[in-house]
Amino acid sequence: MQTETSTRDRIVVAAARLLQRQGYVGTGIKQIATESQATLGSIYHFFPGGKEAVAVAAIRYSDQEFAALLREALDGEDDPAEAVLSCTRQLAAGLRESGWIDGCPVTAAALETLGADSEIQQACADALNGWEGLVRDKLLRCGFPAGEARELATTVISAVEGAEVTAQVNRSEEPLLAAGRQLARLVRSYGIGAPRAAVDGARPPHA
């Protein structure tokens, strides 16, 4: 059983990385097998639904991976604005370190399967909604009214996802860092939450 679990995990992680780098359409089942050092028979054993079933599992894995990063950033700062900044800085650094190839597999798969009533679309929607929920809960804990917390959370995740794509295309951290700074200003404009340690623009983006 340990070997089977290990094989399944390798398949899911390999598929998640391939989706990040080349999208759903550009990823083939044979390539997933090669990258995960698994046989096609093993893939169909764990995922009878084939490529789509593997992709759904990979998206859910990536969902949890990003949720962990987001949760750590949000919990690591009392000030919600600083928490948003922390998240965008971490994403920017990770994207740069990957050579601009490890973008968001959830976004890539969602765009490629738009209009389809599929498990992939549902997995992508669940991921985005879950991330919004983490931001919303942080804002609620800081005293934001429910309505504002919900809309701000949607704005934060939407902006971050778009900025990540722009950063990847331009091979530059600045779109993510700029989005982080502007989102932080937006959050601060409500005058709710922990007092900020410094005024806007008082320290450089990488501080």
Contacts in CASP RR format, 6 or more apart in sequence:
PFRMAT RR
TARGET T0000
AUTHOR 0000-0000-0000
METHOD contacts of the structure
MODEL  1
MQTETSTRDRIVVAAARLLQRQGYVGTGIKQIATESQATLGSIYHFFPGG
KEAVAVAAIRYSDQEFAALLREALDGEDDPAEAVLSCTRQLAAGLRESGW
IDGCPVTAAALETLGADSEIQQACADALNGWEGLVRDKLLRCGFPAGEAR
ELATTVISAVEGAEVTAQVNRSEEPLLAAGRQLARLVRSYGIGAPRAAVD
GARPPHA
4 46 0 8 1.000
7 36 0 8 1.000
7 38 0 8 1.000
7 42 0 8 1.000
7 46 0 8 1.000
8 46 0 8 1.000
10 36 0 8 1.000
10 37 0 8 1.000
10 38 0 8 1.000
11 32 0 8 1.000
11 33 0 8 1.000
11 36 0 8 1.000
11 38 0 8 1.000
11 42 0 8 1.000
11 43 0 8 1.000
11 46 0 8 1.000
11 47 0 8 1.000
11 54 0 8 1.000
11 57 0 8 1.000
12 54 0 8 1.000
12 57 0 8 1.000
12 58 0 8 1.000
12 61 0 8 1.000
13 36 0 8 1.000
13 58 0 8 1.000
13 61 0 8 1.000
14 32 0 8 1.000
14 35 0 8 1.000
14 36 0 8 1.000
15 27 0 8 1.000
15 32 0 8 1.000
15 36 0 8 1.000
15 54 0 8 1.000
15 55 0 8 1.000
15 57 0 8 1.000
15 58 0 8 1.000
16 58 0 8 1.000
16 59 0 8 1.000
16 61 0 8 1.000
16 62 0 8 1.000
16 65 0 8 1.000
16 105 0 8 1.000
17 35 0 8 1.000
17 102 0 8 1.000
18 27 0 8 1.000
18 28 0 8 1.000
18 31 0 8 1.000
18 32 0 8 1.000
18 35 0 8 1.000
19 27 0 8 1.000
19 55 0 8 1.000
19 58 0 8 1.000
19 59 0 8 1.000
19 62 0 8 1.000
19 105 0 8 1.000
19 108 0 8 1.000
19 109 0 8 1.000
20 62 0 8 1.000
20 101 0 8 1.000
20 102 0 8 1.000
20 103 0 8 1.000
20 104 0 8 1.000
20 105 0 8 1.000
20 108 0 8 1.000
21 101 0 8 1.000
21 102 0 8 1.000
21 103 0 8 1.000
23 105 0 8 1.000
23 108 0 8 1.000
23 109 0 8 1.000
23 112 0 8 1.000
24 55 0 8 1.000
24 108 0 8 1.000
24 109 0 8 1.000
24 112 0 8 1.000
24 113 0 8 1.000
24 120 0 8 1.000
25 112 0 8 1.000
27 51 0 8 1.000
27 55 0 8 1.000
28 51 0 8 1.000
29 40 0 8 1.000
29 43 0 8 1.000
29 50 0 8 1.000
29 51 0 8 1.000
29 54 0 8 1.000
30 40 0 8 1.000
32 38 0 8 1.000
32 43 0 8 1.000
32 51 0 8 1.000
32 54 0 8 1.000
33 39 0 8 1.000
33 40 0 8 1.000
33 42 0 8 1.000
33 43 0 8 1.000
36 43 0 8 1.000
43 50 0 8 1.000
43 54 0 8 1.000
44 50 0 8 1.000
47 53 0 8 1.000
47 54 0 8 1.000
47 57 0 8 1.000
52 118 0 8 1.000
52 119 0 8 1.000
52 120 0 8 1.000
53 119 0 8 1.000
55 109 0 8 1.000
55 120 0 8 1.000
56 119 0 8 1.000
56 120 0 8 1.000
56 123 0 8 1.000
58 105 0 8 1.000
59 105 0 8 1.000
59 106 0 8 1.000
59 109 0 8 1.000
59 120 0 8 1.000
59 123 0 8 1.000
59 124 0 8 1.000
59 127 0 8 1.000
60 123 0 8 1.000
60 126 0 8 1.000
60 127 0 8 1.000
62 104 0 8 1.000
62 105 0 8 1.000
62 106 0 8 1.000
62 127 0 8 1.000
63 106 0 8 1.000
63 123 0 8 1.000
63 126 0 8 1.000
63 127 0 8 1.000
63 130 0 8 1.000
63 131 0 8 1.000
66 104 0 8 1.000
66 106 0 8 1.000
66 127 0 8 1.000
66 131 0 8 1.000
67 127 0 8 1.000
67 130 0 8 1.000
67 131 0 8 1.000
67 134 0 8 1.000
69 87 0 8 1.000
69 90 0 8 1.000
69 91 0 8 1.000
70 87 0 8 1.000
70 131 0 8 1.000
70 134 0 8 1.000
70 135 0 8 1.000
71 134 0 8 1.000
73 83 0 8 1.000
73 84 0 8 1.000
73 86 0 8 1.000
73 87 0 8 1.000
73 90 0 8 1.000
74 80 0 8 1.000
74 83 0 8 1.000
74 87 0 8 1.000
74 134 0 8 1.000
74 135 0 8 1.000
74 138 0 8 1.000
75 83 0 8 1.000
76 83 0 8 1.000
76 86 0 8 1.000
77 83 0 8 1.000
77 85 0 8 1.000
77 86 0 8 1.000
77 194 0 8 1.000
78 193 0 8 1.000
78 194 0 8 1.000
79 193 0 8 1.000
79 194 0 8 1.000
79 195 0 8 1.000
79 196 0 8 1.000
79 197 0 8 1.000
80 138 0 8 1.000
80 139 0 8 1.000
80 142 0 8 1.000
80 144 0 8 1.000
80 187 0 8 1.000
80 193 0 8 1.000
80 194 0 8 1.000
81 183 0 8 1.000
81 184 0 8 1.000
81 185 0 8 1.000
81 187 0 8 1.000
81 188 0 8 1.000
81 196 0 8 1.000
82 184 0 8 1.000
82 194 0 8 1.000
82 196 0 8 1.000
82 197 0 8 1.000
83 138 0 8 1.000
84 135 0 8 1.000
84 156 0 8 1.000
84 180 0 8 1.000
84 183 0 8 1.000
84 184 0 8 1.000
84 187 0 8 1.000
85 180 0 8 1.000
85 181 0 8 1.000
85 183 0 8 1.000
85 184 0 8 1.000
87 160 0 8 1.000
87 180 0 8 1.000
88 160 0 8 1.000
88 163 0 8 1.000
88 176 0 8 1.000
88 177 0 8 1.000
88 179 0 8 1.000
88 180 0 8 1.000
88 183 0 8 1.000
89 176 0 8 1.000
89 177 0 8 1.000
89 180 0 8 1.000
89 205 0 8 1.000
89 206 0 8 1.000
91 160 0 8 1.000
91 164 0 8 1.000
91 176 0 8 1.000
92 167 0 8 1.000
92 173 0 8 1.000
92 176 0 8 1.000
92 177 0 8 1.000
93 173 0 8 1.000
94 102 0 8 1.000
95 102 0 8 1.000
95 103 0 8 1.000
95 164 0 8 1.000
95 167 0 8 1.000
95 168 0 8 1.000
95 173 0 8 1.000
95 176 0 8 1.000
96 173 0 8 1.000
99 171 0 8 1.000
100 167 0 8 1.000
100 168 0 8 1.000
100 171 0 8 1.000
101 168 0 8 1.000
103 164 0 8 1.000
103 165 0 8 1.000
103 168 0 8 1.000
104 161 0 8 1.000
104 164 0 8 1.000
104 165 0 8 1.000
106 123 0 8 1.000
106 124 0 8 1.000
106 127 0 8 1.000
106 128 0 8 1.000
107 124 0 8 1.000
107 161 0 8 1.000
107 162 0 8 1.000
107 164 0 8 1.000
107 165 0 8 1.000
109 120 0 8 1.000
109 123 0 8 1.000
109 124 0 8 1.000
110 120 0 8 1.000
110 121 0 8 1.000
110 124 0 8 1.000
110 125 0 8 1.000
110 128 0 8 1.000
113 120 0 8 1.000
113 121 0 8 1.000
113 124 0 8 1.000
114 121 0 8 1.000
115 121 0 8 1.000
128 157 0 8 1.000
128 161 0 8 1.000
131 157 0 8 1.000
132 150 0 8 1.000
132 153 0 8 1.000
132 154 0 8 1.000
132 156 0 8 1.000
132 157 0 8 1.000
133 153 0 8 1.000
134 153 0 8 1.000
135 152 0 8 1.000
135 153 0 8 1.000
135 156 0 8 1.000
135 157 0 8 1.000
136 149 0 8 1.000
136 150 0 8 1.000
136 152 0 8 1.000
136 153 0 8 1.000
139 148 0 8 1.000
139 149 0 8 1.000
139 152 0 8 1.000
139 153 0 8 1.000
139 187 0 8 1.000
140 146 0 8 1.000
140 149 0 8 1.000
142 192 0 8 1.000
142 193 0 8 1.000
142 194 0 8 1.000
143 192 0 8 1.000
143 193 0 8 1.000
144 152 0 8 1.000
144 190 0 8 1.000
144 192 0 8 1.000
144 193 0 8 1.000
148 190 0 8 1.000
152 186 0 8 1.000
152 187 0 8 1.000
152 190 0 8 1.000
155 183 0 8 1.000
155 186 0 8 1.000
156 183 0 8 1.000
156 187 0 8 1.000
159 179 0 8 1.000
159 180 0 8 1.000
159 182 0 8 1.000
159 183 0 8 1.000
160 176 0 8 1.000
160 179 0 8 1.000
160 180 0 8 1.000
160 183 0 8 1.000
162 179 0 8 1.000
163 175 0 8 1.000
163 176 0 8 1.000
163 178 0 8 1.000
163 179 0 8 1.000
163 180 0 8 1.000
164 175 0 8 1.000
164 176 0 8 1.000
166 175 0 8 1.000
167 173 0 8 1.000
167 174 0 8 1.000
167 175 0 8 1.000
167 176 0 8 1.000
177 205 0 8 1.000
181 200 0 8 1.000
181 201 0 8 1.000
181 205 0 8 1.000
184 200 0 8 1.000
185 200 0 8 1.000
188 196 0 8 1.000
188 200 0 8 1.000
END
